[in-house]
Amino acid sequence: MNNPLSNLHRKLAVSEFVFTAEVCPPKGCDTSLFIQQSKALAGVVDAINVTDNQGANMRISPLAASALLLREGIEPILQFTCRDRNRLALQSDLLGAAAMGITNVLALTGDHISFGDHKTAKAVFDLDSVQLLEGIRMLQGGTDLSGKKLEGAPSFFTGAAAAPEAEPFELTLFKLNKKIAAGAGFFQTQAIFNTVKLERFSSRLNPSGVKIIAGILLLKSAPMARFINKNIPGLRIPDEIICELESSTNPTQTGIDIAIRLARAAKAHSHGLHIMAMGREEVIPEIIKGVI
Amino acid sequence: MIISQKKPLETILESLGESRSVFLIGCAKCATVCKSGGEEEVWQMQEALHSAGREVTGSIIIDEACHMLRVGRDLRGKQQMVDDADALLVMACGAGIQSVSAAVPKRTVAALDSMFLGNIRRFGQFEQKCSLCGECILSETAGICPVTACPKGLLNGPCGGMDNGRCETDPEAECAWAQIFSRITNDGREMDLDRSVPPKNYAKIPKPGKLTLPK
C-alpha cells in the first residue's frame, strides 16, 4: 500500500475489520456534548462520521465539527452533501478540509430539503454524488473543476453511500459502479436488516475492490422504528423487527440485542460496521463488544 | 404552456392598496387554459372587486399577453379605460404582466403566480416535464427528463432515498430513474446508463435569457 491517508484507510487496506459510528454535530455552537460523545467513542471505533445537516436539518458545519474532532485526536469522516453547496462551495470547503488535516470524506447527494427544518430553502444539487466524487478526484489531481491549477492538491480517502436493500437492486447498481469508477474507495451503507440482500450487494461489488462498511441501526422502541420509517429517507425497518420491539418487555435491551444480532450477521459480508445509534451513542461499545 | 394559479383575493386587494379603480387584463392563451386568467376568471374578478368596493374601469383579454407589441396595441385601443384606472390588474403569467408594465407607465398588479412550463394531462390537470435547462439530455435518458422528474435533478442515477422504485419525497411518485431505467432496458440501450454525466452547464441559461434569430 502507498501511504495510507488515515487510520481508516490503513486498516481497510490491510483487511482489518473496522468500526465507525455516527455522531450528530449540535444545532448551535456549543460543541461540548458532541466532543464528549465523540471522545467516549474514540477508543472503540476507528473513525467517527460527522453528519452534514442531516435530514436537511440545519446544524453546525460538519467541516468545523470535523476539525474540532481532529484537534482532540479523533479521526473524523466528513460527510459532505451536494444539497447545500454549489460546485464552488463544495471545492472550496474540500480544500479547507484538506488544509485542516481532514482526510476521510463521504460524498453524498443529501436528503431532500422537504424532510428538514428549512422547508422553504432553495435546494442546490449543482452536482450529484458521482460528479462530486469526480470533482474530488480532479482536486486530488491538482486542478479544480474548471481545469485551473491548484496550489497544493488535497489527498482524501473518499467514500460514498449505498442502499443495499433498496429495490430494484439493478437500478441502484449502475450508479454504485459509477461511484466506484469516480474514485469511491469505500461504501458506508444504509441500515442493514436483511443479510441476504447484503450478501447480494457485496458479491456484486467485491470484485471492484471497494470496501464495504455495513450500516447497523440501534432502535429503542417500536414507535421510534415507525417514526423512522415515516420520516427518514432511505431507512426501512421491516415489520418483524418492529413486532419484536413491540412484544418485548424491555424494548431498549431488545433494540441492543437486535443490533448485535444484525451486526454479527452483517460481519461476514462486509469489511466493517457503521453504527448509527440515533442519540444513544453510549451503547455503541456494548454493540461492538457483542460483535467481536 | 405556462401554468399559473390565482393569488388569494385578499393578497390581490392588499397589493392594490389605495388604488380604488382597476383595469383588468386577462390572457387568451395559457391563463385561459389554466382557468386563472380567461374570460370567465376576469369576469369573476370584476364581481369580486365590485363587492370589495373597487371600481372596474374596463377589461380586456389579450390574445397572447407575452406578445409585447400586441399588448401595447390592444391597451391603446382601450386608452380611456386604462387612463381612468389607478392600477392595472393582470391575470396572466409573469411574462404577460411585464408586457403590460412595459407598455403602460402605471401601477401594475399581479393577480397570478406563475408556476412552471407544463404539459396538459387532461382538462385541468397539468404536469411539469421540462425545466427549460438549456441543454436537452432527453436523447440519452430514454425521453424522460431527470432534471425535472427527479426532485433533486440527479443526472447519474437514483439517490439513496429511492425504494421499490418510489421517490423519497413522495411514496406515491415513481422515481425518475426507475422510469428511465425500465425504458432504457426495454430499448436495449443499457450503455446509456454506464456513461457518467458531467455537471450541467448553467452558462447555457444566463438570466435574463435572450435569443435573437438571425435575419
Interface residues (C-beta under 8 A of the other chain):
Chain A: R83 R87 L108 T109 G110 D111 H112 S114 F115 A123 F125 D126 L127 D128 S129 V130 Q131 E134 G135 L145 A161 A162 A163 E165 A166 E167 P168 E170 L171 T172 F174 K175 N177 K178 A181 A182 Q190 P233 G234 R236
Chain B: P151 K152 G153 L154 L155 N156 G157 P158 C159 G160 G161 M162 D163 N164 G165 E168 T169 C175 W177 A178 F181 L193 D194 S196 V197 P198 P199 K200 Y202
